[in-house]
Amino acid sequence: MLVGIGGLVVGSSVSAGVGALALAGYLYRHRESPGVPWFIASVLAVSLWCLTYGVALLVTDLPLREHLTALWLVGGIWTGPLFLLFALAYTGRTALARNWPGLAVLSVPVVGSGLLLTHPAHSLLWTGFRLDPVFRLATASYALQPVGYAMLVFTLLSAGVGVLLLVETVVSYGPLYRGEAIAVALSVVPPAAGSLPWLFGFGPYPQLILSPALFCLHLMLDGYAFVEKDMFETNPTTRRAAERSAVDDIPTPLFALDRADRVVTVNDAAVEIFDLDRGAVLGDPFEAIVPVESGPDGGWESVTITSAGRERQFTVATAALTDPAGTEVGRTVVLQEVTQEHERKQRLDVLNRVIRHNLRNEMTVIMGHADMVAERTDDPEVRASAATIGESADRLLATGDKAREFERIRGSQTRTRSVDVSRLVADAAADIGAEFPEATVDIDIHQRVETALRTDPRVLTLVVSSLVENAVAHNHTDSPHVRVALADLGDALEIRISDDGPGIEAHELTPIQDGTETELQHSTGIGLWVASWGVTMLGGDLEFTDTGDGTEVVVTLDTDFGPGDGDAEKATAK
């Protein structure tokens, strides 16, 4: 039985060494993938460790046995650091593996290998080397020195850190790399556990190192990850690179803050725009380095800086930063420059105010003079011209009033409430009827139509009145006729406005449908634009159809915004 146990240990060790060589050969095809060269080197170190130790257990010549011990230890001390460099590169930390941290990690096995291969000339690693057979194997006992302990503990710690990096990948990246990373992480456990009795001198046979034999389990798990799961076909490096690029390449300033709103990282745009020293600002309070302005609710709202003698404005957007467990650990702050938009709005506000003010004043003067001309002349043609002038001025004033009303509504906060749409439509139609007494506006509501809707009545009134007024004003018959019908579509309320006019010309309708005007393609009035903007504000759809006998306009309002409140009047046509 004793021979059987010894043979099993030797056979397992040699088999693990041969299996490691086979795995290294298989992985060579993936040598261009991140981390693979380091892992192949780690597997080769394992092969050296297992094969040499398996042979050493059969050698009883003391000097040769001591040399073989030094040789398998060379493979052992390289295994952990190379595995750590693999984990760094595989999880997207390639720069660490290639730069000075990687060199620092490799310096330990480089120095250790030199000491091991020259051991007969010194006693820095162990003393008292002697054969101490167990299970009829040429096991050996010796007293490890502090340098030897430090070297071996370092390789175990390196492997442990590599495992932690892979576990972090499992937690952070979800199921995409979970099976592979768990397999590789667990593969380190059996050989590491097999080294502890020998390293720290406990157990019945501390002189027998089981790690080489247990590498068989290690290779089985690695085989699952690399052969069965194609671990190197995809890896976390892609995602980590994408995350890094998303931060560094975004053209707007980005700050990552901890829970105390201290800066933990900034992107290139923030460094350039705010003229920051990336290293110096780390740990500083965000408000100490960025002149952020708070809004009415106390939250960060805007940032204004002076650059090259010109003010630049930014809006502030924040989002919580959470760890994989969902715990909030800080927040990101993104500053979006709105300087051009701010300047454009300022110019438009000034132009709108000046034009509306001057338009009303000048049109009032024009209308007054037109009335005076009409009163002081007996010439029918002059009277007709004066009347035409007055009508044109009146239309311009109406256009200005409509634009001012829409701007007033748009600039105020949306106020939604339960509205009886049938009553709203009837009131709007009555107002148009009073303005155009020659027109007929009929209201048609299908039976059993629920007309209560939660919406902004100011906007909806403006939309309906604009569309009905447009249908009447552009119908040059003696008695224009407009029909407004309401229909309940279940998940939407439909307002259908039909007229018997000449239809809307393409040059009027196309800009509305395209959402833009050009020099060659523009509408002559503002009514359709106001209707289109209003429907958009209400989250609805607007559709125009030429029926051949006139125009049909359909406004569809989604009822997902909510039905009327409990105290709202429920209007149902019988």
Order of alpha helices (4+ residues) and beta strands (2+ residues): alpha-alpha-alpha-alpha-alpha-beta-beta-alpha-alpha-alpha-alpha-alpha-beta-beta-alpha-alpha-beta-beta-beta-beta-alpha-alpha-beta-alpha-beta-beta-alpha-beta-beta-alpha-alpha-beta-beta
